[in-house]
Amino acid sequence: MASLAPSRPALGATTPGTRSAASPARSVRHLGPNWYASVMGTAIVANAGAGLSPHVPGLRTFCAAVWALSFTMLLVLVGARAVHWLRHRDQARAHLLDPAVAPFYGCLSMALLAVGGGAMIVGRDWTGLPVAVALDTVLFTAGTVVGLAAAVAVPYLMVVHHRIESASPVWLLPVVAPMVSAALGPLLVPHLPAGQAQETLLIACWAMFGVSLLATLVMLPLVFGRLVTGGPLPLALTPTLFLVLGPLGQSTTAANNFADVAPGVLPAPYAHGFAAFAVLYGVPVMGFALLWLALAGAMVLRARLQGMGFAMTFWAFTFPVGTCVTGAEGLAQHTGLAVFRWLAVGLYVFLVAAWLVAGRHTLRGLVSGALLAGPAPVPAAPRPGTVRTR
């Protein structure tokens, strides 16, 4: 989805050096972990839409259908990526050692978590609650393990093996994955035995909140410093600025979800503390998210005017914005203010529009084969020769 070096094409970008649809590269060899962003972006449309207020007739049915689509996409993509690792291990290892690709392993975690959480939020309308709980339990466990592993392994690779030219917003992907676990874990708390089990899961989610938040606070100054000292990102990478919204919106969502489930699980002082924290933390963070949204939007508009075309980085317009929708929905619930309710509605309209645009171009690129084609080989230099002159 992104590259750190301006001279390299964005992963999944359609460039003049990309092989044509007739190429035999219609395979999974060049299918990178960035593709999980499409699953995340689809699942968040369902998860965020289910919590909107006022109620729109037919919206929940639409959200259930979108969740089913995200679940199908996850199954297909996990299968394709398994084939990738089995048949193209050299390319898979190259992805891990590429600083432009390795951070996207955090997307695998977030895709598992988003689809699992969606089963509890809206998928249960079609599957039934017991199946939804079982599905979310499996996906939450797998997503959390992968997310914590990525939060350690990717920074390790960045320090030890990668040769990095400049900071990039994609650095946030592996460290924000535990925040997604923190935000969606509370959905399972009421379905655990009362007492130690419920309290342990909630405290574990609170710990992952801290892991992700502190890691984000380390990364964000590097990203902004890169913009100030290095200038705008390359055109195809400009949408990745929206990734900064992910930890902001997701942490606000997590804080609100903690406040929802803490009563009856934790002692009263702590339960009340979570309720106060949800507002005291969420309001200023959402304010900063809106500031960054305006900045990133202005940069994207500039890039578009300069000729930015579609790349898989367009999926950055979906999941991060969706987390801001769920964060605003939680603040509307805990403050009772209509302004947050309408903010959620406005952001959701943007989310759906971005999802439709990214989905349309991705589907077209899949059908044509352009998005799965590898870069064309560099033509050989002309053979030396002599030229007769008069």
Solvent accessible surface area in square Angstrom, and as a share of the most:
residue,aa,sasa,rsa
1,M,3,0.01
2,A,2,0.01
3,S,2,0.02
4,L,12,0.06
5,A,8,0.06
6,P,88,0.55
7,S,106,0.68
8,R,101,0.37
9,P,83,0.52
10,A,5,0.04
11,L,48,0.24
12,G,17,0.16
13,A,14,0.11
14,T,86,0.50
15,T,44,0.26
16,P,146,0.92
17,G,39,0.38
18,T,31,0.18
19,R,78,0.28
20,S,74,0.48
21,A,38,0.29
22,A,100,0.77
23,S,12,0.08
24,P,124,0.78
25,A,9,0.07
26,R,132,0.48
27,S,43,0.28
28,V,32,0.19
29,R,75,0.27
30,H,39,0.18
31,L,10,0.05
32,G,0,0.00
33,P,0,0.00
34,N,0,0.00
35,W,14,0.05
36,Y,7,0.03
37,A,6,0.05
38,S,6,0.04
39,V,1,0.00
40,M,8,0.04
41,G,0,0.00
42,T,1,0.01
43,A,0,0.00
44,I,9,0.05
45,V,0,0.00
46,A,0,0.00
47,N,9,0.05
48,A,0,0.00
49,G,1,0.01
50,A,26,0.20
51,G,42,0.41
52,L,25,0.12
53,S,54,0.35
54,P,66,0.41
55,H,137,0.61
56,V,78,0.45
57,P,117,0.73
58,G,49,0.47
59,L,28,0.14
60,R,83,0.30
61,T,87,0.50
62,F,76,0.32
63,C,0,0.00
64,A,1,0.01
65,A,45,0.35
66,V,6,0.03
67,W,9,0.03
68,A,30,0.23
69,L,84,0.42
70,S,0,0.00
71,F,54,0.23
72,T,73,0.42
73,M,50,0.22
74,L,4,0.02
75,L,105,0.52
76,V,102,0.59
77,L,16,0.08
78,V,62,0.36
79,G,35,0.34
80,A,22,0.17
81,R,11,0.04
82,A,48,0.38
83,V,58,0.33
84,H,0,0.00
85,W,88,0.31
86,L,121,0.60
87,R,179,0.65
88,H,29,0.13
89,R,124,0.45
90,D,81,0.42
91,Q,34,0.15
92,A,0,0.00
93,R,136,0.50
94,A,51,0.39
95,H,10,0.04
96,L,53,0.27
97,L,98,0.49
98,D,27,0.14
99,P,20,0.13
100,A,2,0.02
101,V,4,0.02
102,A,0,0.00
103,P,0,0.00
104,F,0,0.00
105,Y,30,0.11
106,G,0,0.00
107,C,1,0.01
108,L,38,0.19
109,S,0,0.00
110,M,2,0.01
111,A,0,0.00
112,L,18,0.09
113,L,2,0.01
114,A,1,0.01
115,V,0,0.00
116,G,0,0.00
117,G,0,0.00
118,G,0,0.00
119,A,0,0.00
120,M,9,0.04
121,I,43,0.22
122,V,0,0.00
123,G,0,0.00
124,R,102,0.37
125,D,72,0.37
126,W,139,0.49
127,T,47,0.27
128,G,30,0.29
129,L,75,0.37
130,P,108,0.68
131,V,82,0.47
132,A,0,0.00
133,V,33,0.19
134,A,59,0.45
135,L,37,0.18
136,D,3,0.01
137,T,63,0.37
138,V,99,0.57
139,L,17,0.09
140,F,18,0.08
141,T,75,0.44
142,A,40,0.31
143,G,0,0.00
144,T,18,0.11
145,V,95,0.55
146,V,43,0.25
147,G,1,0.01
148,L,71,0.35
149,A,56,0.44
150,A,8,0.06
151,A,18,0.14
152,V,109,0.62
153,A,48,0.37
154,V,4,0.02
155,P,34,0.21
156,Y,124,0.47
157,L,26,0.13
158,M,22,0.10
159,V,122,0.70
160,V,65,0.37
161,H,95,0.42
162,H,6,0.03
163,R,184,0.67
164,I,57,0.29
165,E,130,0.58
166,S,33,0.21
167,A,14,0.11
168,S,6,0.04
169,P,1,0.01
170,V,0,0.00
171,W,23,0.08
172,L,1,0.01
173,L,8,0.04
174,P,0,0.00
175,V,6,0.04
176,V,8,0.05
177,A,0,0.00
178,P,1,0.01
179,M,1,0.00
180,V,1,0.00
181,S,1,0.01
182,A,0,0.00
183,A,0,0.00
184,L,20,0.10
185,G,0,0.00
186,P,2,0.01
187,L,49,0.24
188,L,12,0.06
189,V,1,0.00
190,P,82,0.51
191,H,76,0.34
192,L,63,0.32
193,P,96,0.60
194,A,92,0.71
195,G,45,0.44
196,Q,148,0.66
197,A,39,0.30
198,Q,22,0.10
199,E,63,0.28
200,T,83,0.48
201,L,27,0.13
202,L,0,0.00
203,I,79,0.40
204,A,40,0.31
205,C,0,0.00
206,W,94,0.33
207,A,58,0.45
208,M,17,0.08
209,F,5,0.02
210,G,24,0.23
211,V,75,0.43
212,S,0,0.00
213,L,43,0.21
214,L,114,0.57
215,A,26,0.20
216,T,4,0.02
217,L,100,0.50
218,V,98,0.57
219,M,21,0.09
220,L,25,0.12
221,P,84,0.53
222,L,88,0.44
223,V,1,0.00
224,F,99,0.41
225,G,28,0.27
226,R,31,0.11
227,L,23,0.11
228,V,102,0.58
229,T,120,0.70
230,G,49,0.47
231,G,23,0.22
232,P,60,0.38
233,L,13,0.06
234,P,35,0.22
235,L,58,0.29
236,A,29,0.22
237,L,9,0.04
238,T,4,0.02
239,P,0,0.00
240,T,1,0.00
241,L,1,0.01
242,F,5,0.02
243,L,15,0.07
244,V,0,0.00
245,L,1,0.01
246,G,6,0.06
247,P,5,0.03
248,L,18,0.09
249,G,0,0.00
250,Q,8,0.04
251,S,1,0.00
252,T,0,0.00
253,T,13,0.07
254,A,0,0.00
255,A,0,0.00
256,N,2,0.01
257,N,30,0.15
258,F,0,0.00
259,A,7,0.06
260,D,66,0.34
261,V,25,0.14
262,A,0,0.00
263,P,83,0.52
264,G,83,0.80
265,V,28,0.16
266,L,15,0.07
267,P,71,0.45
268,A,61,0.47
269,P,96,0.60
270,Y,140,0.53
271,A,6,0.05
272,H,131,0.59
273,G,37,0.36
274,F,16,0.07
275,A,46,0.35
276,A,51,0.39
277,F,59,0.24
278,A,0,0.00
279,V,44,0.25
280,L,134,0.67
281,Y,32,0.12
282,G,0,0.00
283,V,61,0.35
284,P,82,0.51
285,V,24,0.14
286,M,2,0.01
287,G,39,0.37
288,F,81,0.34
289,A,1,0.01
290,L,68,0.34
291,L,117,0.58
292,W,12,0.04
293,L,42,0.21
294,A,68,0.52
295,L,69,0.34
296,A,1,0.00
297,G,28,0.27
298,A,57,0.44
299,M,37,0.16
300,V,22,0.13
301,L,109,0.54
302,R,96,0.35
303,A,1,0.00
304,R,142,0.52
305,L,143,0.71
306,Q,100,0.45
307,G,59,0.57
308,M,5,0.02
309,G,41,0.39
310,F,34,0.14
311,A,1,0.01
312,M,0,0.00
313,T,0,0.00
314,F,21,0.09
315,W,8,0.03
316,A,1,0.01
317,F,21,0.09
318,T,0,0.00
319,F,11,0.05
320,P,6,0.04
321,V,1,0.01
322,G,0,0.00
323,T,1,0.00
324,C,5,0.03
325,V,0,0.00
326,T,23,0.14
327,G,0,0.00
328,A,0,0.00
329,E,30,0.13
330,G,10,0.10
331,L,0,0.00
332,A,13,0.10
333,Q,123,0.55
334,H,54,0.24
335,T,42,0.24
336,G,58,0.56
337,L,92,0.46
338,A,43,0.33
339,V,100,0.57
340,F,23,0.10
341,R,77,0.28
342,W,142,0.50
343,L,41,0.20
344,A,2,0.01
345,V,37,0.21
346,G,42,0.41
347,L,13,0.07
348,Y,13,0.05
349,V,98,0.56
350,F,87,0.36
351,L,0,0.00
352,V,31,0.18
353,A,51,0.40
354,A,12,0.09
355,W,31,0.11
356,L,103,0.51
357,V,70,0.40
358,A,0,0.00
359,G,23,0.22
360,R,145,0.53
361,H,39,0.17
362,T,10,0.06
363,L,115,0.57
364,R,134,0.49
365,G,10,0.09
366,L,68,0.34
367,V,104,0.60
368,S,41,0.27
369,G,1,0.01
370,A,23,0.18
371,L,10,0.05
372,L,29,0.14
373,A,14,0.11
374,G,1,0.01
375,P,98,0.62
376,A,42,0.33
377,P,111,0.70
378,V,137,0.78
379,P,116,0.73
380,A,99,0.77
381,A,87,0.67
382,P,125,0.79
383,R,225,0.82
384,P,135,0.85
385,G,69,0.67
386,T,141,0.82
387,V,129,0.74
388,R,228,0.83
389,T,112,0.65
390,R,286,1.05
